[in-house]
Amino acid sequence: MKIAFPVKDDVGIESVVYNHFGSAPAFVIVDPETSAAVTVSNGDQHHAHGACNPMRALDNQQVDAVVVGGIGAGALAGLNRMGIKVHRSLAATVGENLALFAAGGLPIIGPHGSCGGHDKDGGCAH
């Protein structure tokens, strides 16, 4: 299993989870079974609002889940169509969220939980 976390600054599992999937500068992708982590740049960071291409953003990395503070409806639907579940981040760092994920403590984001836009810092503007 591989889990993607949008981040602003890459410091591995100590990275702080970014507030919004589509505008994150990078993604830390972790295999929780091996603790292996790689970072990829967001290849779709500067897309038009509502036109996020999740696979371009993830640099075509195959992931099973995404953990994020917020996500737009289009990116959420695109990930879900590919069988990728999107979970709400409830802690600050990738590592803290990995522990919550392993314990089943991160809720899945449904269509009504997506963002309505971006604020000036790239976070969700619900």
Backbone as a chain_set.jsonl record, in Angstrom:
{"seq": "MKIAFPVKDDVGIESVVYNHFGSAPAFVIVDPETSAAVTVSNGDQHHAHGACNPMRALDNQQVDAVVVGGIGAGALAGLNRMGIKVHRSLAATVGENLALFAAGGLPIIGPHGSCGGHDKDGGCAH", "coords": {"N": [[0.844, -1.177, 0.0], [0.465, 2.258, -0.734], [0.592, 5.58, 0.395], [-0.27, 8.895, -0.23], [0.735, 12.156, 0.686], [0.064, 15.528, 0.599], [2.438, 18.156, 0.713], [4.185, 21.13, 1.81], [6.887, 21.64, 2.388], [9.536, 19.363, 2.098], [10.367, 17.161, 4.473], [10.506, 14.471, 4.864], [8.816, 12.005, 6.803], [8.327, 13.783, 8.79], [7.268, 15.966, 7.617], [4.909, 18.605, 7.31], [1.497, 18.225, 6.733], [-0.049, 19.541, 3.907], [-2.594, 22.049, 3.328], [-4.244, 21.758, 1.068], [-4.909, 19.61, -1.628], [-4.531, 20.019, -4.54], [-2.98, 22.389, -4.827], [-0.636, 21.939, -3.5], [2.905, 22.054, -3.115], [4.398, 19.683, -3.278], [4.41, 16.051, -2.904], [4.629, 13.646, -0.377], [5.142, 10.307, -0.525], [4.334, 7.376, 1.014], [5.11, 4.059, 1.946], [3.561, 2.285, 4.238], [4.165, -0.254, 5.229], [6.854, -0.792, 4.783], [8.056, 1.533, 5.495], [9.269, 3.083, 3.622], [9.825, 6.098, 1.885], [9.133, 8.471, -0.628], [9.523, 11.539, -2.415], [7.658, 13.577, -4.568], [7.43, 16.194, -6.943], [4.68, 18.43, -7.376], [3.273, 18.168, -10.338], [1.145, 19.474, -11.414], [0.534, 21.794, -10.15], [-0.116, 24.457, -10.788], [-2.696, 24.651, -11.963], [-5.868, 25.578, -13.494], [-8.572, 26.718, -11.453], [-10.584, 24.098, -10.363], [-9.755, 22.36, -12.325], [-7.918, 20.356, -11.732], [-5.587, 17.769, -12.299], [-5.289, 14.824, -11.001], [-3.461, 12.605, -11.39], [-1.387, 13.712, -12.867], [-0.571, 15.579, -11.016], [0.417, 13.868, -9.035], [2.602, 12.853, -10.301], [2.204, 10.569, -11.794], [2.485, 8.474, -10.008], [1.617, 5.427, -8.471], [-0.828, 5.162, -6.11], [-2.645, 4.165, -3.165], [-4.142, 5.52, -1.373], [-4.905, 8.866, -0.274], [-4.001, 11.387, 1.98], [-5.156, 14.317, 3.253], [-5.563, 17.812, 4.063], [-7.549, 19.243, 2.771], [-9.51, 19.187, -0.27], [-10.451, 19.71, -3.656], [-13.599, 19.262, -5.392], [-13.392, 18.193, -8.012], [-10.802, 17.003, -8.132], [-11.106, 15.169, -6.044], [-13.183, 13.53, -7.057], [-11.866, 12.541, -9.338], [-9.735, 11.063, -8.211], [-11.208, 9.182, -6.722], [-12.514, 7.824, -8.822], [-10.417, 6.375, -9.792], [-10.149, 4.526, -7.882], [-8.9, 5.345, -5.591], [-8.856, 6.13, -2.247], [-9.679, 8.979, -0.313], [-8.587, 10.585, 2.515], [-9.238, 12.557, 5.44], [-6.874, 14.653, 6.9], [-5.918, 14.665, 10.276], [-3.965, 15.409, 11.969], [-0.832, 17.15, 12.426], [1.626, 16.306, 11.094], [3.039, 14.101, 8.531], [3.905, 11.65, 9.659], [2.43, 11.532, 12.098], [-0.143, 11.393, 11.059], [0.069, 9.001, 9.665], [0.146, 7.15, 11.758], [-2.432, 7.511, 12.818], [-3.905, 6.73, 10.568], [-3.199, 4.014, 10.385], [-4.475, 3.087, 12.645], [-7.053, 3.294, 11.891], [-8.207, 5.768, 12.173], [-8.65, 7.999, 10.51], [-10.974, 9.889, 8.823], [-12.826, 9.214, 5.816], [-13.034, 11.389, 3.046], [-15.93, 12.556, 1.641], [-18.066, 13.498, -1.187], [-19.434, 15.779, -0.231], [-17.648, 16.873, 1.473], [-15.686, 18.233, 0.192], [-13.589, 21.005, -0.9], [-14.57, 24.428, -1.375], [-13.095, 26.298, -2.697], [-10.001, 28.226, -2.81], [-7.957, 29.701, -0.265], [-5.884, 32.606, 0.334], [-3.436, 31.482, 1.079], [-3.323, 28.999, -0.085], [-4.839, 27.115, 1.152], [-7.97, 25.455, 1.961], [-11.022, 27.083, 1.248], [-13.698, 26.891, 2.716]], "CA": [[0.0, 0.0, 0.0], [1.171, 3.539, -0.748], [-0.265, 6.688, 0.795], [0.289, 10.19, -0.627], [0.46, 13.29, 1.559], [0.529, 16.795, 0.033], [3.282, 18.9, 1.645], [4.843, 22.337, 1.298], [8.328, 21.421, 2.527], [9.836, 17.943, 2.251], [11.248, 16.678, 5.529], [10.106, 13.079, 5.062], [7.584, 11.804, 7.571], [8.134, 14.942, 9.666], [6.652, 17.025, 6.822], [3.57, 19.033, 7.695], [0.521, 17.989, 5.666], [-0.531, 20.792, 3.318], [-4.038, 22.238, 3.467], [-5.05, 21.511, -0.131], [-4.281, 18.66, -2.542], [-4.14, 20.519, -5.856], [-2.001, 23.476, -4.808], [0.547, 21.551, -2.718], [4.127, 22.033, -3.922], [4.953, 18.336, -3.437], [3.736, 14.949, -2.211], [5.431, 12.587, 0.22], [4.434, 9.044, -0.737], [4.881, 6.456, 2.007], [4.654, 2.677, 2.054], [3.588, 2.079, 5.681], [4.696, -1.57, 5.578], [8.321, -0.765, 4.734], [8.454, 2.88, 5.914], [9.933, 3.765, 2.514], [9.148, 7.34, 1.497], [9.688, 9.235, -1.741], [8.852, 12.818, -2.612], [7.525, 13.996, -5.964], [6.901, 17.543, -7.127], [3.33, 18.509, -7.943], [3.357, 18.536, -11.744], [-0.091, 20.151, -11.834], [0.282, 22.761, -9.09], [-0.637, 25.735, -11.276], [-3.866, 24.403, -12.81], [-7.017, 26.463, -13.298], [-9.464, 26.234, -10.404], [-11.532, 23.077, -10.802], [-9.213, 21.558, -13.42], [-6.793, 19.567, -11.228], [-5.383, 16.434, -12.853], [-4.619, 14.148, -9.883], [-2.324, 11.757, -11.755], [-0.287, 14.606, -13.228], [-0.102, 16.133, -9.739], [1.167, 12.818, -8.334], [3.676, 12.398, -11.18], [1.812, 9.225, -12.22], [2.787, 7.475, -8.982], [0.461, 4.619, -8.093], [-1.103, 5.219, -4.675], [-3.898, 3.546, -2.753], [-4.884, 6.48, -0.549], [-4.372, 10.209, -0.105], [-4.389, 12.011, 3.244], [-5.052, 15.738, 2.951], [-6.388, 18.729, 4.842], [-8.689, 19.608, 1.942], [-9.398, 18.802, -1.68], [-11.562, 20.146, -4.486], [-14.527, 18.218, -5.843], [-12.896, 17.553, -9.224], [-9.686, 16.122, -7.781], [-11.672, 14.085, -5.243], [-13.888, 12.617, -7.966], [-10.869, 11.883, -10.176], [-9.052, 10.047, -7.408], [-12.176, 8.126, -6.416], [-12.733, 7.03, -10.046], [-9.261, 5.481, -9.936], [-10.15, 3.613, -6.749], [-8.07, 5.903, -4.531], [-9.637, 6.728, -1.169], [-9.121, 10.23, 0.196], [-8.847, 10.705, 3.945], [-9.005, 13.868, 6.049], [-5.773, 14.746, 7.852], [-6.348, 15.128, 11.589], [-2.773, 15.765, 12.732], [0.033, 18.068, 11.687], [2.676, 15.744, 10.244], [2.833, 12.843, 7.82], [4.071, 10.553, 10.611], [1.289, 11.485, 13.015], [-1.3, 10.928, 10.298], [0.285, 7.572, 9.38], [-0.272, 6.403, 12.952], [-3.897, 7.571, 12.858], [-4.391, 5.916, 9.451], [-3.021, 2.606, 10.76], [-5.465, 2.777, 13.68], [-8.396, 3.5, 11.331], [-8.731, 7.002, 12.743], [-8.784, 9.117, 9.577], [-12.221, 9.749, 8.075], [-12.824, 9.359, 4.357], [-13.692, 12.607, 2.57], [-16.944, 12.314, 0.627], [-18.324, 14.634, -2.075], [-19.879, 16.977, 0.485], [-16.545, 17.35, 2.292], [-14.659, 18.862, -0.633], [-13.409, 22.452, -0.747], [-15.289, 25.313, -2.288], [-12.156, 27.243, -3.299], [-8.714, 28.353, -2.143], [-7.689, 30.983, 0.362], [-4.656, 33.219, -0.178], [-2.284, 30.652, 1.392], [-3.443, 27.706, -0.732], [-5.716, 26.224, 1.906], [-9.361, 25.403, 1.523], [-11.926, 28.149, 1.653], [-14.996, 26.214, 2.777]], "C": [[0.886, 1.235, 0.0], [0.164, 4.647, -0.459], [0.441, 7.988, 0.437], [-0.199, 11.284, 0.317], [0.932, 14.565, 0.866], [1.303, 17.564, 1.104], [3.814, 20.163, 0.978], [6.351, 22.119, 1.28], [8.583, 19.944, 2.815], [10.849, 17.719, 3.362], [10.811, 15.262, 5.907], [8.843, 12.969, 5.887], [7.35, 12.9, 8.604], [7.517, 16.12, 8.917], [5.259, 17.335, 7.347], [2.651, 18.835, 6.494], [-0.06, 19.326, 5.22], [-2.055, 20.845, 3.353], [-4.863, 21.857, 2.242], [-4.279, 20.65, -1.129], [-3.708, 19.342, -3.782], [-3.067, 21.575, -5.865], [-0.761, 23.161, -3.975], [1.785, 21.559, -3.61], [4.666, 20.627, -4.194], [4.087, 17.324, -2.698], [4.791, 14.011, -1.642], [4.588, 11.327, 0.099], [5.12, 7.982, 0.121], [4.26, 5.074, 1.841], [4.711, 2.342, 3.539], [4.156, 0.725, 6.114], [6.218, -1.58, 5.641], [8.907, 0.533, 5.27], [9.233, 3.621, 4.83], [9.113, 4.994, 2.124], [9.89, 7.978, 0.333], [8.901, 10.535, -1.838], [8.825, 13.133, -4.094], [6.974, 15.416, -5.984], [5.52, 17.469, -7.733], [3.429, 19.042, -9.363], [2.147, 19.284, -12.26], [-0.46, 21.265, -10.845], [-0.405, 24.032, -9.588], [-1.786, 25.559, -12.271], [-4.939, 25.462, -12.55], [-7.918, 25.864, -12.229], [-10.477, 25.258, -10.989], [-11.007, 22.157, -11.884], [-7.996, 20.736, -13.0], [-6.781, 18.195, -11.893], [-4.603, 15.636, -11.809], [-3.414, 13.306, -10.279], [-1.14, 12.608, -12.219], [0.303, 15.204, -11.952], [0.791, 15.133, -9.016], [2.301, 12.228, -9.177], [3.478, 10.946, -11.596], [2.233, 8.12, -11.254], [1.504, 6.721, -8.646], [0.309, 4.662, -6.575], [-2.461, 4.591, -4.404], [-4.773, 4.506, -1.962], [-4.155, 7.811, -0.559], [-4.877, 10.712, 1.238], [-4.115, 13.502, 3.087], [-5.941, 16.559, 3.871], [-7.648, 19.117, 4.089], [-8.427, 19.271, 0.491], [-10.637, 19.289, -2.423], [-12.379, 18.97, -4.995], [-14.015, 17.482, -7.079], [-11.762, 16.583, -8.951], [-10.179, 14.929, -6.965], [-12.36, 13.059, -6.135], [-12.9, 11.851, -8.849], [-10.131, 10.786, -9.434], [-9.984, 8.882, -7.105], [-12.454, 7.247, -7.628], [-11.605, 6.031, -10.273], [-9.159, 4.507, -8.768], [-9.3, 4.075, -5.579], [-8.968, 6.573, -3.505], [-8.909, 7.954, -0.641], [-9.566, 10.397, 1.639], [-8.511, 12.105, 4.434], [-7.844, 13.768, 7.045], [-6.309, 15.297, 9.171], [-5.176, 15.53, 12.484], [-1.871, 16.619, 11.846], [0.944, 17.374, 10.677], [2.25, 14.453, 9.535], [2.892, 11.68, 8.804], [2.908, 10.405, 11.572], [0.049, 10.962, 12.308], [-1.164, 9.463, 9.907], [-0.175, 6.719, 10.554], [-1.792, 6.38, 13.068], [-4.508, 6.705, 11.764], [-4.335, 4.435, 9.825], [-4.048, 2.163, 11.797], [-6.899, 2.944, 13.179], [-9.039, 4.796, 11.784], [-8.84, 8.187, 11.81], [-10.046, 8.937, 8.735], [-12.008, 9.905, 6.569], [-13.587, 10.628, 4.001], [-14.668, 12.218, 1.465], [-17.193, 13.573, -0.187], [-18.741, 15.914, -1.348], [-18.801, 17.548, 1.386], [-15.453, 18.028, 1.501], [-14.668, 20.378, -0.447], [-14.22, 23.22, -1.774], [-14.398, 26.315, -2.975], [-10.872, 27.269, -2.503], [-8.644, 29.691, -1.423], [-6.332, 31.476, -0.127], [-3.395, 32.403, 0.101], [-2.369, 29.255, 0.802], [-4.311, 26.716, 0.012], [-7.134, 26.263, 1.381], [-10.143, 26.592, 2.058], [-13.332, 27.569, 1.63], [-16.13, 27.212, 2.849]], "O": [[1.93, 1.261, 0.652], [-0.949, 4.658, -0.985], [1.615, 8.168, 0.76], [-1.37, 11.336, 0.693], [2.121, 14.674, 0.567], [0.884, 17.622, 2.26], [3.887, 20.255, -0.248], [7.011, 22.382, 0.275], [7.927, 19.348, 3.669], [12.029, 18.04, 3.222], [10.751, 14.899, 7.082], [7.904, 13.743, 5.702], [6.291, 12.945, 9.229], [7.267, 17.166, 9.515], [4.526, 16.442, 7.772], [2.983, 19.229, 5.376], [-0.501, 20.135, 6.037], [-2.72, 19.811, 3.401], [-6.07, 21.65, 2.363], [-3.122, 20.937, -1.436], [-2.508, 19.244, -4.037], [-2.302, 21.658, -6.825], [0.079, 24.037, -3.768], [1.716, 21.112, -4.755], [5.314, 20.397, -5.215], [3.162, 17.683, -1.969], [5.732, 13.626, -2.336], [3.451, 11.287, 0.568], [6.314, 7.721, -0.02], [3.056, 4.934, 1.626], [5.802, 2.13, 4.067], [4.585, 0.58, 7.259], [6.806, -2.292, 6.456], [10.117, 0.63, 5.478], [9.799, 4.682, 5.097], [7.886, 4.945, 2.043], [11.12, 8.02, 0.311], [7.755, 10.615, -1.396], [9.826, 12.981, -4.794], [6.155, 15.79, -5.144], [5.217, 16.561, -8.507], [3.645, 20.237, -9.567], [2.12, 19.689, -13.422], [-1.629, 21.63, -10.723], [-1.204, 24.62, -8.86], [-1.837, 26.238, -13.296], [-4.922, 26.147, -11.528], [-8.018, 24.643, -12.11], [-11.141, 25.554, -11.983], [-11.723, 21.259, -12.328], [-7.132, 20.448, -13.828], [-7.817, 17.546, -12.034], [-3.38, 15.755, -11.736], [-2.421, 13.299, -9.552], [0.009, 12.238, -11.974], [1.521, 15.322, -11.818], [1.813, 15.514, -8.445], [2.89, 11.215, -8.801], [4.438, 10.189, -11.736], [2.325, 6.957, -11.646], [0.433, 7.319, -8.55], [1.208, 4.249, -5.843], [-3.311, 4.497, -5.289], [-5.989, 4.334, -1.886], [-2.953, 7.881, -0.816], [-6.034, 10.494, 1.596], [-2.983, 13.907, 2.822], [-6.942, 16.067, 4.392], [-8.702, 19.301, 4.697], [-7.283, 19.093, 0.071], [-11.74, 19.279, -1.878], [-11.91, 17.833, -5.023], [-14.186, 16.268, -7.183], [-11.753, 15.468, -9.474], [-9.723, 13.804, -7.17], [-12.144, 11.856, -5.984], [-13.073, 10.655, -9.084], [-9.926, 9.698, -9.972], [-9.588, 7.722, -7.22], [-12.615, 6.036, -7.477], [-11.809, 4.974, -10.87], [-8.194, 3.749, -8.673], [-9.006, 3.293, -4.674], [-9.744, 7.469, -3.837], [-7.683, 7.968, -0.534], [-10.756, 10.356, 1.948], [-7.61, 12.758, 3.908], [-7.84, 12.904, 7.921], [-7.06, 16.272, 9.187], [-5.376, 15.943, 13.627], [-2.132, 16.782, 10.654], [1.029, 17.804, 9.527], [1.257, 13.816, 9.888], [2.019, 10.812, 8.786], [2.449, 9.294, 11.837], [-0.72, 10.185, 12.876], [-2.165, 8.752, 9.822], [-0.813, 5.683, 10.363], [-2.375, 5.342, 13.382], [-5.507, 6.024, 11.993], [-5.294, 3.694, 9.611], [-4.446, 0.999, 11.824], [-7.85, 2.759, 13.938], [-10.263, 4.922, 11.783], [-9.101, 9.297, 12.273], [-10.176, 7.947, 8.016], [-11.123, 10.634, 6.122], [-14.641, 10.915, 4.568], [-14.271, 11.617, 0.466], [-16.595, 14.613, 0.09], [-18.431, 17.014, -1.806], [-19.003, 18.594, 2.003], [-14.406, 18.369, 2.051], [-15.618, 20.953, 0.085], [-14.51, 22.74, -2.869], [-14.887, 27.119, -3.769], [-10.665, 26.435, -1.621], [-9.192, 30.69, -1.89], [-5.696, 30.803, -0.938], [-2.381, 32.603, -0.567], [-1.559, 28.398, 1.154], [-4.5, 25.59, -0.449], [-7.451, 27.019, 0.462], [-9.935, 27.038, 3.187], [-14.067, 27.731, 0.656], [-17.295, 26.818, 2.906]]}, "num_chains": 1, "name": "protein.A"}
